Amino acid sequence: MPRTLVPLSLGKLLDETFNIYRQNFLLFAGISAIPNIALLLLKFAFAGAIASDRTEVGATVLLAGLGTIFATIFVSSIVAAATTLGVSDVYLDTPTSIVTCFSRVGRKSLRVLYVSFIVGVIVGLASLLLVIPGIYVAGVYGIAVPAVVLESITGREALSRSSSLTKGSVGRVIVVYFLTTIFTIGMVAVLGAVVGALGSTAFHGTGIFSREMFDEVLATLGGILFGPITAIALTLVYYDQRVRKEAFDIEHMMSLMAAPGNLASGASAK
């Protein structure tokens, strides 16, 4: 039965976030796992290059560092975009899969990367002035990524779109963003403590590099398991703001009624 879209209270929105995450865990973990494991292998390759090239360590470290930064930004953007598409499909009762989500990201990857980078720079610069402006800006542009992924707009238009949709609700976006982020950080810390305690015997005394590799694996695992939560929540905020400001619930209902299957059933009923 198609979902009935209604404005969500803050508590209901967070509850829906965790319900979608729990009921579709394999989908979102799979979306997060593929790029993050590739990133982990790339980090190991860079670490191996640094360890083997003792003659030009400075240049190698610089190139490896820049490559890691770019790859991390790219992977986080792709994961956020694919997760957003997955959440959208689940929320709107559309069949989906890991392959389907990634196949639709390709043509928007550069726009998503642009929006993620610009928002990060804006929030970072605002935070340098004072913490509060940084937090506020994070709320204003908090749904720019869902906007550029789910609509046919440019990266610059996505920033304006987020600012327009969040007008009057910036505080709500901030609360959702930080509650889910704090939860994610807390769960990753717990995972690290538990797995770290279990693996301490195996990794203590085997060298700093081995320990760093172990920590990278833990960070990647935590990102795979809990990283999608904030992206899920912000996608729901995007749809909720559209329901509140643009009557998207009515638009969605009309599109369902106009679907070929519904038109055919209506004709046969006559």
C-alpha positions in Angstrom: 0.0 0.0 0.0 1.5 3.4 -1.0 2.7 5.5 1.9 0.6 8.5 2.9 2.8 11.6 3.1 2.1 13.9 6.0 4.1 16.6 7.8 6.3 14.9 10.4 7.0 16.1 13.9 10.6 16.1 15.0 10.1 13.0 17.0 8.2 11.2 14.2 10.9 12.2 11.7 13.7 10.7 13.8 11.6 7.6 14.4 11.0 7.2 10.7 14.7 7.6 10.1 15.6 4.7 12.3 12.7 2.6 11.0 13.9 3.0 7.4 17.5 2.3 8.4 16.6 -0.8 10.4 14.1 -2.2 7.8 16.5 -1.6 4.9 19.8 -2.2 6.7 21.3 -4.4 3.9 20.5 -1.8 1.3 22.1 1.1 3.0 25.1 -0.9 4.4 25.7 -2.2 0.9 25.6 1.3 -0.6 28.0 2.5 2.0 30.3 -0.5 1.9 31.3 -0.6 -1.7 32.9 2.8 -2.0 34.3 2.9 1.5 36.0 -0.5 1.1 37.5 0.8 -2.1 38.7 3.9 -0.2 40.2 1.8 2.5 42.2 -0.3 0.0 43.4 3.0 -1.6 44.6 4.2 1.8 46.5 1.0 2.3 48.0 1.3 -1.2 49.2 4.9 -0.4 50.6 3.7 3.0 52.5 0.9 1.2 53.9 3.4 -1.3 55.1 5.6 1.5 56.7 2.7 3.3 58.5 1.4 0.2 59.7 4.8 -1.1 62.3 5.8 1.5 64.2 8.1 -0.9 61.5 10.7 -1.5 59.3 10.3 1.5 58.3 14.0 1.6 56.9 14.1 -2.0 55.2 10.7 -1.6 53.5 11.7 1.7 52.3 14.9 0.1 50.8 13.2 -3.0 49.4 10.4 -0.8 47.8 13.0 1.5 46.2 15.0 -1.3 45.0 11.8 -3.0 43.5 10.6 0.2 41.7 13.9 0.9 40.2 14.0 -2.6 39.2 10.3 -2.6 37.6 10.7 0.8 35.5 13.8 -0.3 34.5 12.0 -3.5 33.5 8.7 -1.7 31.5 10.5 0.9 29.7 12.5 -1.8 28.9 9.4 -3.8 27.7 7.5 -0.7 25.5 10.4 0.3 24.0 10.6 -3.2 23.3 6.9 -3.5 21.9 6.8 0.0 19.6 9.7 -0.7 18.2 7.9 -3.8 17.7 4.7 -1.8 15.8 6.6 1.0 13.7 8.4 -1.7 12.8 5.1 -3.3 11.9 3.5 0.1 10.0 6.5 1.3 8.0 6.8 -1.9 7.4 3.0 -2.2 9.5 2.6 -5.4 11.4 -0.7 -6.0 15.1 -0.1 -5.5 18.5 -1.9 -5.1 22.1 -1.1 -4.6 22.8 -1.3 -8.3 19.9 0.9 -9.2 21.0 3.6 -6.7 24.6 3.7 -8.0 23.5 3.7 -11.6 21.5 6.9 -11.1 24.3 8.7 -9.3 26.7 8.7 -12.2 25.3 11.6 -14.1 25.0 13.7 -11.0 28.3 12.8 -9.3 30.1 16.1 -10.2 27.2 18.2 -9.1 27.0 16.3 -5.8 30.7 16.7 -5.3 30.5 20.4 -6.0 27.6 20.9 -3.5 29.3 18.9 -0.8 32.6 20.8 -1.2 31.0 24.2 -1.3 28.8 23.5 1.7 31.8 22.2 3.6 33.8 25.3 2.7 31.0 27.7 3.7 30.3 25.9 7.0 34.1 25.8 7.7 34.6 29.5 7.0 31.5 30.4 9.1 32.8 28.3 11.9 36.1 30.1 11.9 34.3 33.3 12.7 32.2 31.9 15.5 30.7 28.4 16.2 27.1 29.6 16.0 27.3 31.0 12.4 28.8 27.7 11.3 26.0 25.8 12.9 23.4 28.1 11.4 24.8 27.8 7.9 24.9 24.0 8.3 21.2 24.2 8.9 20.5 26.5 5.9 22.3 24.3 3.4 21.6 21.0 5.2 19.4 19.6 2.5 21.3 20.9 -0.6 22.6 17.4 -1.4 19.1 15.8 -1.4 17.9 18.7 -3.5 20.7 18.3 -6.2 20.3 14.5 -6.2 16.5 14.4 -6.4 15.8 17.4 -8.6 17.0 18.4 -12.1 19.0 21.4 -10.9 22.6 22.6 -10.9 24.8 22.7 -7.8 24.4 26.4 -7.4 20.6 26.1 -7.7 20.7 23.4 -5.0 22.2 25.8 -2.5 19.4 28.3 -3.2 16.9 25.5 -3.1 18.0 24.4 0.3 18.0 27.9 1.7 14.5 28.4 0.4 13.1 25.1 1.7 14.7 25.5 5.2 13.6 29.1 5.6 11.8 29.2 9.0 12.9 25.7 9.9 16.7 26.0 10.1 16.6 25.1 13.8 14.8 21.9 13.0 17.4 20.9 10.4 20.2 21.7 12.8 18.6 19.5 15.5 18.1 16.6 13.2 21.6 16.9 11.8 23.4 17.1 15.1 21.3 14.4 16.9 21.9 11.9 14.2 25.6 12.9 13.9 26.1 12.6 17.7 24.4 9.2 17.6 26.6 8.0 14.8 29.8 9.2 16.5 28.7 7.6 19.7 28.0 4.2 18.0 31.3 4.3 16.1 33.1 5.0 19.4 31.4 2.1 21.1 32.2 -0.2 18.1 35.8 0.9 18.2 36.0 0.3 22.0 34.5 -3.2 21.8 36.4 -4.3 18.7 39.6 -2.6 19.9 39.4 -4.4 23.2 38.9 -7.7 21.4 41.7 -7.1 19.0 44.2 -5.5 21.4 46.0 -8.8 22.0 46.5 -9.3 18.3 47.6 -5.8 17.4 49.6 -4.5 20.4 53.3 -4.9 19.9 53.1 -5.5 16.1 54.2 -2.0 15.2 52.6 1.4 14.7 51.7 0.8 11.1 49.7 -2.3 11.9 47.8 -0.5 14.6 47.0 2.4 12.2 45.7 -0.1 9.7 43.5 -1.6 12.4 42.2 1.8 13.3 41.4 2.5 9.6 39.5 -0.7 9.4 37.5 0.2 12.5 36.7 3.7 11.2 35.6 2.2 7.8 33.4 -0.4 9.5 31.8 2.3 11.7 31.1 4.4 8.7 29.5 1.6 6.8 27.3 0.5 9.7 26.2 3.9 11.0 27.2 6.5 8.4 23.9 6.3 6.4 21.8 7.5 9.3 22.4 11.3 8.9 21.8 11.0 5.1 18.5 9.2 5.7 17.4 11.8 8.2 18.3 14.8 5.9 16.5 13.2 3.0 13.4 12.9 5.1 13.8 16.5 6.1 13.9 17.5 2.5 10.7 15.7 1.7 9.0 16.9 4.9 9.8 20.5 4.0 8.4 20.0 0.5 5.2 18.6 2.0 4.9 21.6 4.3 5.8 24.3 1.8 4.9 22.9 -1.6 2.1 20.4 -0.9 4.3 17.6 -2.2 2.0 15.1 -0.5 -0.8 16.1 -2.9 1.6 16.1 -5.9 2.8 12.6 -5.0 -0.8 11.3 -4.5 -1.8 12.7 -7.9 1.2 11.1 -9.6 0.2 7.7 -8.1 -3.3 8.1 -9.3 -2.0 8.9 -12.8 0.3 5.9 -12.9 -0.5 3.5 -15.8 -1.6 0.7 -13.5 -4.0 2.9 -11.6 -5.4 4.3 -14.9 -6.0 0.9 -16.2 -7.8 -0.3 -13.0 -9.9 2.8 -13.1 -10.9 2.2 -16.7 -11.8 -1.4 -16.0 -13.9 -0.4 -13.0 -16.0 1.8 -15.3 
